[in-house]
Amino acid sequence: MTSLANKVAVVTGGGRGLGLAFSTALAEAGASVLICDNGSAPDGSGCNPQVAEDAAANLRRSGLSAVAFCCDISGSDGARAVVGKTLAEFGRIDILINNAGFLRDKTALKMSDEDFDAVVEVHLKAAFRLSREVGRVFKEQASGGRIVNITSLAGLIGNFGQSNYGSAKAAVAALTRILALEFAKMNVTVNAIAPVAFTRMTENLARFQDRERAMLAPELINPLLLFLVSDKASGVTGKIIGAEGNHYFEYVTLRSEGITLEGGWTPEAVSDKWNSIVGIN
């Protein structure tokens, strides 16, 4: 069994759904967990501190180490507050799980700037700010660390009606690869999971209605998360791993061989050579 004894983990959106599954798995593996969750509705509205409180209390009743923190992670103040709370409670940080988020699905022609910006703020900018603040802690501690970001097939492949969410999640994948390069010298790994799971965020999506909930239980992703934050994954960084129930796989970015045209291109030449450019035999 993977042991995270004496490790401290921060899980944003850690009070429900995937985040709660992650918080529970980390705590059961021996980590002390800060459950950061403002208890908002699926569209990001409202605030319910009881969500994080209940999650942490349930773990403590099982003899595990968990503290609740109700915090809006939008903005730099939120990221600093999360780090400050974690250090005040546990004295260090070893693991960051950037999981928090919400949905405001609409087609592009119907989407407001506010709905686009709000989703990008919580999924992308909050992940960046928290990674930056925790990265500074990792540098000072000089003992390495683990960051796992949560991305989505909506960004890696695309999904109708999710231009805000998909754009943010595609950027999270890019952020993961870039931070992996930048943080490597600190012995910090940065990876991402693209999960498909049955939670309150996905229960109304038609593509999941005919599947058994048990086949997409959030807990089925825990083994992947625990591996990525463990010592066994010390050489694994910059990876984007898909997890759909018990099916794990890697998302990779490929480029076709392409073609060089001596003398330069014209629009007509692009048309003539299109299949060679995009790699169609």
C-alpha positions in Angstrom: 0.0 0.0 0.0 1.2 3.5 -0.8 2.2 5.4 2.3 2.0 9.1 2.6 2.8 9.2 6.3 4.1 12.7 7.4 3.0 14.2 4.1 0.6 17.2 3.9 -1.8 17.6 1.0 -4.0 20.4 -0.2 -7.1 19.4 -2.2 -9.2 22.2 -3.7 -12.8 21.4 -4.3 -12.1 18.6 -1.8 -15.4 18.4 -0.1 -17.5 16.6 -2.8 -17.3 14.4 -5.8 -13.8 13.7 -7.2 -12.3 16.1 -4.7 -13.8 14.1 -1.7 -12.6 10.9 -3.2 -9.1 12.4 -3.5 -9.2 13.8 0.0 -10.2 10.5 1.4 -7.6 8.5 -0.5 -4.8 10.8 0.6 -5.9 10.8 4.2 -6.3 7.0 4.2 -2.7 6.7 2.8 -1.5 8.7 5.9 -1.4 12.3 4.7 -2.8 15.2 6.6 -5.2 16.9 4.3 -6.5 20.4 4.0 -9.9 20.2 2.4 -10.4 23.5 0.6 -14.0 23.9 -0.6 -16.4 26.9 -0.5 -19.4 24.6 -1.0 -20.8 26.4 -4.1 -23.4 25.2 -6.5 -22.4 23.5 -9.7 -22.4 26.8 -11.5 -20.2 28.4 -8.9 -22.9 30.4 -7.1 -23.4 30.5 -3.4 -21.3 29.4 -0.5 -21.8 26.6 2.1 -18.9 26.2 4.6 -20.6 23.0 5.9 -19.4 21.0 2.8 -15.8 21.2 3.8 -16.6 20.9 7.5 -18.6 17.7 7.0 -15.9 16.2 4.8 -13.1 16.8 7.3 -15.2 15.8 10.3 -16.1 12.4 8.6 -12.4 11.7 8.0 -11.5 12.7 11.5 -14.1 10.3 12.9 -12.2 7.5 11.1 -9.0 8.5 12.9 -7.6 10.4 9.9 -6.0 13.9 9.7 -8.1 16.5 8.0 -8.9 20.2 8.3 -11.6 22.1 6.5 -11.1 25.5 4.9 -13.9 27.4 3.2 -12.2 29.7 0.8 -12.9 31.3 -2.6 -9.7 30.5 -4.5 -10.3 33.2 -7.1 -7.6 35.8 -7.0 -4.2 35.9 -5.5 -5.6 36.5 -2.0 -7.4 33.1 -2.1 -4.2 31.2 -3.1 -2.2 32.9 -0.3 -4.9 32.2 2.2 -4.9 28.5 1.3 -1.1 28.3 1.7 -1.2 30.3 4.9 -3.9 28.1 6.4 -2.1 24.9 5.5 1.2 26.0 7.0 -0.5 27.2 10.1 -2.3 23.9 10.6 0.4 21.4 9.5 3.7 23.4 9.1 4.5 22.3 5.6 3.0 21.3 2.2 4.0 18.3 0.1 1.1 17.7 -2.3 -1.2 20.1 -4.2 -4.3 18.8 -6.0 -5.8 21.5 -8.2 -9.3 20.1 -8.5 -11.8 22.9 -7.8 -14.1 24.1 -10.5 -17.6 24.6 -11.8 -19.6 24.6 -15.0 -21.5 27.3 -16.9 -22.3 25.5 -20.1 -23.7 27.4 -23.1 -23.0 27.5 -26.8 -20.5 30.2 -27.8 -23.2 32.5 -29.3 -25.1 32.5 -26.1 -22.2 32.7 -23.6 -21.5 36.0 -21.8 -18.1 37.3 -21.1 -18.8 36.9 -17.4 -19.6 33.2 -17.7 -16.5 32.6 -19.8 -14.2 34.6 -17.5 -15.6 33.0 -14.3 -14.9 29.5 -15.5 -11.4 30.3 -16.7 -10.7 32.0 -13.4 -11.5 29.0 -11.2 -10.1 26.3 -13.4 -7.0 27.9 -14.9 -6.0 31.0 -13.0 -6.6 29.5 -9.6 -4.6 26.4 -10.6 -1.7 28.7 -11.7 -1.8 30.9 -8.6 -1.9 28.0 -6.2 0.8 26.2 -8.1 2.9 29.4 -7.9 2.3 29.9 -4.2 2.9 26.3 -3.3 5.9 26.2 -5.6 7.5 28.9 -3.5 6.9 26.8 -0.4 8.4 23.8 -2.1 11.5 25.9 -3.0 11.9 27.0 0.6 11.4 23.5 2.0 13.9 22.1 -0.5 12.5 18.6 -0.2 10.6 18.2 -3.4 6.9 18.0 -3.9 3.9 16.9 -6.0 1.3 18.8 -8.0 -1.6 17.1 -9.8 -3.9 19.2 -11.9 -7.3 18.1 -13.1 -7.9 18.6 -16.8 -10.6 17.2 -19.0 -11.4 15.7 -22.4 -13.5 18.8 -23.0 -10.2 20.7 -23.5 -8.1 17.9 -24.9 -10.6 16.7 -27.4 -13.5 19.2 -27.3 -17.1 19.1 -26.1 -20.1 20.9 -27.4 -21.3 23.8 -25.3 -18.2 24.1 -23.2 -16.0 26.7 -24.9 -15.2 28.3 -21.5 -14.5 25.0 -19.6 -12.7 23.4 -22.5 -10.5 26.4 -23.1 -9.6 26.5 -19.4 -8.9 22.7 -19.2 -6.8 22.7 -22.4 -4.7 25.5 -20.8 -4.4 23.5 -17.6 -2.8 20.7 -19.7 -0.3 23.2 -21.1 0.3 24.7 -17.7 1.1 21.2 -16.4 3.8 20.6 -19.0 5.3 24.0 -18.5 5.4 23.9 -14.7 6.9 20.4 -15.0 9.8 21.9 -16.9 10.2 24.9 -14.5 9.8 23.0 -11.3 12.0 20.0 -12.2 15.1 21.6 -10.7 13.3 21.7 -7.3 12.5 17.9 -7.5 8.8 18.8 -7.9 6.7 16.7 -10.3 3.7 18.2 -12.1 1.2 16.0 -13.8 -2.5 16.1 -14.8 -5.4 13.7 -14.7 -8.2 13.9 -17.2 -11.0 12.0 -15.4 -14.4 10.8 -16.5 -16.5 10.1 -13.4 -20.1 10.2 -12.3 -20.5 13.2 -10.0 -23.0 16.0 -9.5 -21.1 17.9 -12.2 -21.8 15.2 -14.8 -25.0 13.5 -13.7 -27.1 15.6 -16.1 -25.0 15.0 -19.2 -26.7 12.8 -21.7 -23.5 10.9 -22.6 -23.5 9.4 -19.1 -27.1 8.5 -18.7 -26.8 4.9 -20.0 -23.7 4.0 -18.1 -23.6 2.3 -14.7 -22.6 4.7 -11.9 -20.3 2.1 -10.4 -18.3 1.9 -13.6 -17.5 5.6 -13.3 -17.2 5.9 -9.6 -14.8 8.7 -8.6 -12.9 6.3 -6.3 -11.7 4.3 -9.3 -9.3 7.2 -10.1 -7.7 7.1 -6.6 -5.0 4.6 -7.5 -3.7 6.8 -10.3 -3.7 9.9 -8.0 -1.9 8.0 -5.2 0.8 6.8 -7.6 1.4 10.2 -9.0 1.9 11.8 -5.6 4.0 8.9 -4.2 7.8 8.4 -4.2 7.3 5.7 -6.9 6.5 8.5 -9.4 9.6 10.6 -8.7 10.6 10.4 -12.3 7.1 11.0 -13.7 6.4 14.6 -14.7 4.6 16.5 -17.4 2.2 13.7 -18.1 -1.5 14.0 -19.0 -3.2 10.8 -18.0 -6.8 9.9 -18.8 -8.9 7.9 -16.3 -12.3 6.6 -17.3 -13.3 4.1 -14.6 -10.7 1.3 -14.6 -9.3 2.4 -18.0 -6.1 4.5 -17.7 -4.3 6.0 -20.7 -2.0 8.8 -21.7 -3.0 11.8 -23.8 -0.2 12.8 -26.1 0.3 15.7 -28.6 1.4 14.5 -32.0 2.5 16.3 -35.2 2.4 15.0 -38.7 5.6 14.5 -40.7 4.4 17.3 -42.9 6.1 18.5 -46.1 8.6 21.2 -47.1 7.8 22.8 -50.4 10.9 24.1 -52.2 10.3 27.6 -53.4 7.6 28.4 -50.9 3.9 28.0 -50.7 0.9 29.4 -52.4 -2.8 28.8 -51.4 -3.1 26.6 -54.4 -0.1 24.5 -53.3 -1.5 24.2 -49.8 -4.7 22.8 -51.3 -2.8 20.4 -53.6 -0.6 19.1 -50.8 -3.1 19.2 -48.0 -3.2 15.5 -47.4 0.6 15.4 -47.0 0.5 18.4 -44.6 -1.9 16.8 -42.3 -0.5 13.3 -42.6 -3.1 11.5 -44.6 -1.7 8.8 -46.8 
